[in-house]
Amino acid sequence: MPRIRNVSPFWSELLGRPIVDRSGPYVWLRPEHGLGLGFQRTDAPRRSKNRMHFDVSAPDPATEQRRVEALGGRRPEGYDDGGFR
């Protein structure tokens, strides 16, 4: 599966938070409960593991995993079935 190059549309769709602002290298999703979520694009090469780790939870993890994969996400390697998705 190809890697997601622009993560903001993925997280916008997954979290149901529309993109509300784009300015330079920044993209912001709609704030909820006083908290905003933004992304900054960088052309710097990744040197090791991902520079950001983000966990989400859901009442039905298997269904949510299928939705994440349909949006272009992928399961991290090294986790057994029933573990993190």
C-alpha positions as CSV (number, residue, x, y, z in Angstrom):
1,M,0.0,0.0,0.0
2,P,1.4,3.4,-0.9
3,R,2.4,5.8,1.9
4,I,0.2,8.8,2.7
5,R,2.2,11.9,1.7
6,N,-0.3,14.5,2.8
7,V,-1.7,13.4,6.1
8,S,-4.2,16.2,6.7
9,P,-7.0,14.9,4.4
10,F,-6.6,11.4,6.0
11,W,-6.9,12.7,9.6
12,S,-9.7,15.1,8.6
13,E,-11.8,12.3,7.2
14,L,-11.0,9.8,9.9
15,L,-11.8,12.2,12.7
16,G,-14.7,14.0,11.0
17,R,-13.0,17.4,11.5
18,P,-12.9,19.4,8.3
19,I,-9.9,21.4,7.2
20,V,-10.5,25.0,8.2
21,D,-7.3,26.8,7.4
22,R,-4.3,26.4,5.1
23,S,-1.4,28.9,5.5
24,G,2.1,28.2,4.1
25,P,3.2,24.8,5.3
26,Y,0.4,24.6,7.9
27,V,-3.0,22.9,7.7
28,W,-5.5,23.1,10.6
29,L,-8.5,20.9,11.3
30,R,-11.7,22.3,13.0
31,P,-11.1,22.7,16.7
32,E,-13.3,20.7,19.1
33,H,-13.5,21.1,22.8
34,G,-11.0,23.9,22.6
35,L,-8.4,21.7,21.0
36,G,-7.0,22.2,17.5
37,L,-5.1,19.7,15.4
38,G,-2.7,21.0,12.8
39,F,0.0,19.6,10.5
40,Q,3.1,21.3,9.2
41,R,4.6,20.0,6.0
42,T,8.3,19.5,5.8
43,D,10.6,18.4,3.1
44,A,13.2,17.2,5.6
45,P,13.9,13.5,5.2
46,R,12.8,11.1,7.8
47,R,15.8,9.7,9.6
48,S,14.3,6.8,11.6
49,K,10.9,6.0,13.0
50,N,7.9,8.3,12.4
51,R,8.3,11.8,13.9
52,M,4.8,11.6,15.3
53,H,2.9,8.9,17.1
54,F,-0.9,9.3,17.4
55,D,-3.2,6.8,19.1
56,V,-7.0,6.7,18.6
57,S,-9.6,4.4,20.2
58,A,-13.0,3.1,19.0
59,P,-15.8,1.0,20.3
60,D,-15.4,-1.5,17.4
61,P,-11.7,-1.6,16.5
62,A,-12.0,-4.1,13.7
63,T,-14.6,-1.9,11.8
64,E,-12.5,1.2,12.4
65,Q,-9.3,-0.6,11.2
66,R,-11.1,-1.4,7.9
67,R,-12.2,2.3,7.6
68,V,-8.6,3.5,8.3
69,E,-7.2,1.1,5.6
70,A,-9.9,2.3,3.1
71,L,-8.7,5.9,3.7
72,G,-5.1,4.8,3.0
73,G,-3.8,3.9,6.5
74,R,-1.9,0.8,7.1
75,R,-1.3,-1.5,10.0
76,P,2.1,-1.1,11.6
77,E,4.4,-4.2,11.3
78,G,5.2,-6.2,14.4
79,Y,1.8,-6.3,16.1
80,D,0.0,-9.6,16.6
81,D,-3.7,-10.0,15.7
82,G,-5.8,-8.5,18.5
83,G,-3.1,-6.0,19.4
84,F,-2.7,-2.5,18.2
85,R,-4.2,-1.8,14.8
